Amino acid sequence: MSTLIAYTIPALVVLLTSISVLALCLRAEDKKRRYELQRMAQKELIPVRLRAYERLALLLERTQPEAMVMNEASAAHRMAQDSTGTYSVQDLQRELLKTVRMEFDHNMSQQIYVSDEVWDHIILARDEMGGFINTIAIQMKPGSTAMDYTKALLSAYVSNGDTPHQKAQAMLRMECQQLFG
């Protein structure tokens, strides 16, 4: 019986040691495989996220008053007709709000590639711009032209200090830089 115990105890020690070493090797291999999968996913995800950052930067740029007024050919054409009274403050207000809404709707899917904080800043910029466009329109005196509205809008925006657009752009740049740092 004592010889049985003498053989069994070392065999059990060897068995337990082998199981422990095997478990450590399997964990290390699993960790290595997960790392490789994550690295491959990041490699493919980074270009997609960069395109999302670019599109959101364009959204913010295109929905600033000076860009909307200057880049919208139909609004500029209508403003030229303003002397005949065919293009009113309300018409331009409606076009600007439509531009903000369309730009935002077109880029809404990009939210899945940015943090909630950045997306919240972009939503705030959109909402603030809509409110700003409406506030300036309400402040216009009766008989004001679309050109008067444009001047008031641009003047008020420039003197507005740090705008939600600028804050959202800063957040977007910061998050994009963190992607590489």
C-alpha positions in Angstrom: 0.0 0.0 0.0 2.8 2.4 0.8 4.3 1.8 -2.6 1.0 2.6 -4.2 1.0 5.9 -2.3 4.6 6.5 -3.2 3.8 6.3 -6.9 0.4 8.0 -6.8 1.4 11.2 -5.0 4.2 12.1 -7.5 1.9 11.2 -10.4 -0.8 13.5 -9.1 1.7 16.3 -8.6 2.8 15.9 -12.2 -0.8 15.7 -13.4 -1.8 18.9 -11.6 1.4 20.7 -12.7 0.7 19.7 -16.3 -2.9 20.9 -16.1 -1.8 24.2 -14.6 0.8 24.8 -17.3 -1.6 23.8 -20.0 -4.3 26.3 -18.7 -1.7 29.1 -18.6 -0.7 28.4 -22.2 -4.3 28.3 -23.3 -5.1 31.6 -21.5 -2.0 33.2 -23.1 -3.0 31.9 -26.6 -6.6 33.2 -26.1 -5.3 36.6 -25.0 -3.0 36.8 -28.1 -5.8 35.8 -30.4 -8.1 38.5 -28.9 -5.4 41.1 -29.2 -4.9 40.2 -32.9 -8.7 40.4 -33.6 -8.9 43.8 -31.8 -5.9 45.1 -33.8 -7.4 44.0 -37.1 -10.7 45.6 -36.2 -9.0 48.9 -35.2 -7.1 48.8 -38.5 -10.3 48.7 -40.4 -12.3 51.0 -38.1 -9.8 53.9 -38.0 -10.4 55.0 -41.7 -14.1 54.7 -41.2 -14.0 56.9 -38.1 -11.7 59.4 -39.8 -14.3 59.8 -42.6 -17.0 60.3 -40.0 -14.9 63.0 -38.4 -14.4 64.7 -41.8 -18.1 64.6 -42.6 -19.1 66.0 -39.2 -16.5 68.7 -39.6 -18.1 69.6 -43.0 -21.5 69.5 -41.4 -20.4 72.1 -38.8 -18.7 74.2 -41.4 -21.7 74.1 -43.8 -24.2 75.1 -41.2 -22.5 78.3 -40.1 -24.4 81.4 -41.3 -21.7 82.7 -43.6 -21.2 79.4 -45.3 -25.0 78.8 -45.7 -25.5 82.3 -47.2 -22.4 82.2 -49.4 -22.6 78.7 -50.6 -26.3 78.5 -51.4 -26.7 79.6 -55.0 -30.5 79.6 -54.9 -30.5 81.9 -51.8 -28.0 84.2 -53.5 -30.1 84.3 -56.6 -33.2 85.1 -54.6 -31.4 87.8 -52.7 -30.6 89.4 -56.0 -34.3 89.5 -56.7 -34.9 91.1 -53.2 -35.3 94.6 -54.6 -38.6 93.5 -56.3 -39.8 92.2 -52.9 -40.1 88.6 -54.1 -37.7 87.2 -51.5 -38.5 88.0 -47.9 -36.8 87.6 -44.6 -39.1 84.6 -43.9 -38.1 83.0 -47.2 -34.4 83.2 -46.4 -35.1 82.1 -42.8 -36.9 79.0 -44.1 -34.1 78.2 -46.6 -31.4 78.5 -43.8 -33.4 76.3 -41.5 -33.9 73.8 -44.3 -30.2 73.7 -45.0 -29.4 73.1 -41.3 -31.9 70.3 -41.2 -30.8 68.7 -44.4 -27.1 68.8 -43.5 -27.8 67.2 -40.2 -30.2 64.5 -41.5 -27.6 63.6 -44.2 -24.9 63.1 -41.6 -26.9 61.6 -38.8 -25.5 58.1 -39.2 -22.0 59.4 -38.3 -23.1 59.4 -34.6 -22.1 55.8 -34.2 -18.4 56.6 -34.9 -18.0 59.4 -32.3 -18.4 59.7 -28.6 -21.8 60.7 -27.0 -20.1 63.9 -25.8 -19.1 65.0 -29.4 -22.5 64.0 -30.8 -24.3 66.0 -28.0 -22.2 69.1 -29.0 -23.2 68.6 -32.6 -26.8 68.4 -31.7 -26.4 71.5 -29.5 -24.8 73.3 -32.5 -27.7 72.4 -34.7 -30.4 73.4 -32.2 -28.6 76.7 -31.3 -28.2 77.6 -35.0 -31.9 77.0 -35.6 -32.7 79.2 -32.6 -30.2 81.8 -33.7 -31.7 82.0 -37.2 -35.2 82.3 -35.8 -34.2 84.9 -33.2 -32.6 87.2 -35.7 -35.6 86.8 -38.0 -38.0 87.8 -35.2 -35.8 90.9 -34.4 -36.1 92.2 -38.0 -38.2 95.3 -38.4 -41.2 95.2 -40.7 -40.2 95.9 -44.3 -36.7 94.5 -43.8 -35.2 92.7 -46.8 -33.5 89.4 -47.0 -30.2 91.4 -47.5 -30.9 93.2 -44.2 -31.5 89.9 -42.5 -28.3 88.4 -43.9 -26.3 91.4 -42.7 -27.9 91.2 -39.2 -27.4 87.4 -39.1 -23.7 87.6 -40.0 -23.0 90.6 -37.7 -24.7 88.9 -34.7 -23.0 85.6 -35.3 -19.5 87.2 -35.6 -20.0 89.1 -32.3 -21.4 86.0 -30.6 -18.1 84.9 -29.1 -17.5 81.1 -28.7 -20.3 79.6 -30.7 -21.7 76.0 -30.2 -20.2 75.3 -33.7 -16.7 76.3 -32.5 -17.1 74.2 -29.3 -18.3 71.2 -31.3 -15.4 71.6 -33.8 -12.9 71.7 -30.9 -14.5 68.5 -29.3 -14.3 66.8 -32.7 -10.7 67.7 -33.2 -9.8 66.6 -29.7 -11.4 63.3 -30.1 -9.8 62.7 -33.5 -6.4 63.5 -32.0 -7.0 61.0 -29.2 -7.6 58.4 -31.9 -3.9 58.6 -32.7 -2.5 59.3 -29.3 
